[in-house]
Amino acid sequence: MIQKIGIVGLGALGIMYAELFQDTLGREQVYVIADRERVRRYREEGVYSNGERCDFRYMEAEEAQEMDLLIFATKYHGLAEAARNARKACGEHTIVLSVLNGVTSEDVLGEVLHPAHLLYCTVQGMDATRTGNRLTYTKAGSIAFGERDNSRTEATARLEELLLQAGIPYVIPGDIIHQQWSKWMLNVGVNQVCAVWGVSYAGVQQEGECRDAMAAAMEEARQVACAEGIALNTSEIREWIKLIDSLSPDCEPSMRQDTREGRRTEVDLFAGLVCALGRKHGIETPRNDQFYEKLSGAPYSEG
């Protein structure tokens, strides 16, 4: 049974999941784990969700206790350092889960933490938007998770029990790796278009240049994924666009939040990977080449 939950990273998803678990399971079961300076800043400046200050329980990484569930919600470029800092929270029975964008964060966590129970995960359907230390959202979305080989294990059963208890929607798909790549395909489109054009979801929810660019970028991602042996199909693009149409038009995906706040983006997870796989398999990726240059400031180079 999962009783102690550690959250590493207080971006949009970190705040949202810390709040959801705390509201349903109680403050004594949820810990935000961070280095000493971040803990000090969180306590002094506060963290807010939908206008209310969050009364989170903070734990300094240097003094962390072993968690039953350790959730990573950092940005990708800070993941390895965050994992190293959180080593004391990962023990023999800890389930480790990443809610990061992309398809490679589990590889990083495996290399740094060597967890006994590393579940693969992707999250979808939320419209969480963070500005500074303030989060707003109307939809919490759902969590898809599973073992890499899609087997049902004690770890998947424990996490399923927790999510049921917390009332957080979830699915255990038949192929979690396929699901991760499919969600990555969506992010290649919606994250980058909103960042490049400087728009919220409203910008891609109507016919026009942004919506067309989103679909084109996703199609390039689909083609390179298929070349890698991940059989994404065009119907998945249509289903993801339907999901985007259901989100609050005023909210923004994470990469647009990053460009608005002047933060480093995760372009290497999206256009960078599409371009790299395109070069590998001889597939042209003009839309993602354009996005990579606009978001990184330089043309894509394999070197």
N, C-alpha and C positions, 0 to 999 in steps of 0.2 A: 504493500500500500504506500502511495506517495503522500508524505506528510510535510516535507520541507522542500520548498521550491525556490531556486535561485535564478534571478534575472540578471544577465550581464548585458548592459547597454540600455540607455534610456532615450532612444530615438522614438519615433512614432509608435512602432510596434512594441518596444520595450515598455513604454508607459502604458499602452493599452492592455497588454497581457498582465502586467503587474497589477493594474487596477481590477481587471476582470477576476483574476484569481483571488485577490485580497477581498473583494466585495462578496464573493460567494463562499470562500473557505476560511476567511478570517485573517487578520493582520499577523497573527503569530506564526502562520505557515509560509509567508512569502517574504523573501529577502531580496533587496537590490544590492548586488555585489559590485564594488568598484574600488579603484585605488583611493588613497586617503584624500587627495586633492579634489577628486570628483565628488566624493561623499561630502566634503566640506561645502563645496559649491551647491550641491543639491539641497543641503540643509539650509544654507543661508538664503539662496535665491528662490527656493521652492520649485516644485514641478506641478503643473496644472493640467487637468483633463476636463474638457467641456466647461471651463470657467471655475472649477472647484480645485482647491489645493489638495494634492494627494498626500495622505499621511503614510508614506511608505516607511518600511523598516529597513535601514541601511546596514550593510556589513562591509567593513574594510577587507579587501582581498587578502591582505597580509595575515589577517586573523580569521579567515573564513573557515567555516565548519563544513563537513561533508553534507551535500544535498542529496535528496532522493531524485530530484529532477533539476537539471541545469540547462536553462534556455539562453542561447546566445542571440542577441538582437542588435549587434553592433553594425557598423559599416564594414564592408569586406576588407578594406585596406587597414582596418584596425583590429581585425579578428585574431590574427596570430598573437599579437601582444596581449589582447584581452584574455585569450585562452591561457597564455603563460601566467598571467596575473591571477587567474582563477583556479590554478592547479589544485590548491588545497580544498576546493569545493567539490572536486571530482574524485570519488572513491570507488571502491569495488562494486557497489550496488547502484551507483548513480546512472540515471538515464540522461544522455546528452542529446539535445535537440537544437538545431539551428533554424531560425526563421528568416535568414538572410536571403537576399536576391541571388539569382544565379544557380549554377549547378556544381560548384566546386567547394563550398564551405565545409562540407563533411570531410573532404580530403584534408583540409587544414586542421580541423579539430582532431581527426584521427592521428595525424602526425605529431601534434603538440601534446595532446592529452592521453592518447592510447586508451580511450574509455572502453570498459567492458560492454557497455550497452549504448551504442551510437545508432539512433534512429534517423532515417532520412525523412525530410519534411519539406513541404512547401505550403504557403498560406495564400489565400485568395479571397476576393470579394469585399475587402475592407476599404474604407475611404478615409483612413486616418491621415491627418495633415498636422505636422508640427511646425510651429513658428517660434523660434527661440526655445523657451522652456514650457511652452503651452501647446497642448494637443487638442484638436477637435476631431470628432468623428460621429457619424450617424450609423455606420454599419461595421460590425466587428468581423464579418466574414467567417471563414472556416479554416480548419487546419487539416491538411492531408499528410499522413505519415505512414511509415512502415519500415520493416527491415529491408536491407538492400536486395536480398533474395526473395522478398515478399512472403516470407514464412511468418506464421503467427507464433509469437514467443511470449514468455513471461513479461518482457519489457513492453511489448505492444499491448498486452492485456492490462498492465498497470497504468499505462498512459490513457488507455481507453476508459478505464474506470474513473480516473481523475477528471477527464474532460466531461464525462457524463455527470459527475458530481458537481462540477463547476458550471454546467449548462453551456459549455462552449461547443458550437457545432464542429463536427469533424467527419472525416471519411478515411477509411483504410483502403486505398485503391488496389486493384489487382496488380498494378505495375507502378510502383512509386517513382522509379527512375524515369519512366515515360511521363508521368505527371509533372515531375520537376522540369523536364525539358519543355513540356508544353507551356507551363507557366513562364519559363524563361523566354519562350517565343513571344508571349504576350508582352513581357517587359521590354523586349527589344523594340517593340512597336510603340506602346503607349508611353513608357518612361521617356524615351528619347525624343519622340515628337513633342510632347509637352515641354520638355526642357529646351529643345531647339527653338520652338515657336514662342515659348514663354506663356503657355496657356494652361488653364485648369482642364478638368475632364470635359467641360463644356466645349472646348475647342475641337475635340475629336468625336463628340456625340452628334454632330451634324455633318451632312455631306459637304465635301470640299477638299481643299488641298491637304489639310492636316489628317483627315480621316484616310484619304488615299495613301498618304505617306506612311501612316501607321500600318495599313494592310500590306503595303509593298515591303516594308522592313520585316514584318512577320513572315512573309512568304520567303524571303531570303533566309531567315532563321530556320524555317521549316525545311528548306532544301538542304542546308548544310547538316542539320540534325539527321535527316534521312541518310545522308552520306556517311554519317557516323554510326548508323545502325539503329537510330531511334526513329521509328516509323510514325512521325507526325503526319496528320492529313489535313486537307484544306477545310474540312468541316469543323475542326478544332479552332481555326482562325475565326470562323463565323460565330462559334459559341462564345469565344472570349470577347469578341466585339459586342455581343449581346450583354455580357456581364458588365462591360464598361458603360454601356448605355444605361444600366440600372443604378449607377453610382451617383452621388450628389454632384451636380455640375460645378459647384463652387470649390470642391476639394481637388487635391492634386496628388499625382504619384510622387514617389520619393525623389526621383531625380530632378523633377521640377522644383521640389522643395529645396534641394541642394543648390541649384543654380540661383534661385531667388535669395537664398541666405548666403551665397558666396562660398559655399563649401565645396570641397573636392567631390567630383562625381564618380560613379561606378561604371563609367563608359567602357572600361576594359572587360567588364563582365558581360556586356551586351554587344555593342558594335565591335569591340575588340575581338571577342571570341568568334562572332560571325565572320569577320574579315579573315581571321587566322584559319578557320576551318574552310572558308572559301578558297584561300590560297592552297591549302592542303589538298583539296579535292578538285581544283580547277573549276570552281563555280564562281560566277561573277556576282559581286555584292555592291552594286553602285550606291544604293540608298544608304547602306550601313557605312560604306567608305565616306560618304558625305557627312553622316552623323558623327563618325569618329573624328574627322578633321574639325568640325564645328565645336565639338564638346571637349576635345583635348588640345586644340590649337595647333595640331600638326597632322599631316597625312599619315595613314596607317603604314607602319613599316614592320616587317617580320623580325627585324633586328631589334 
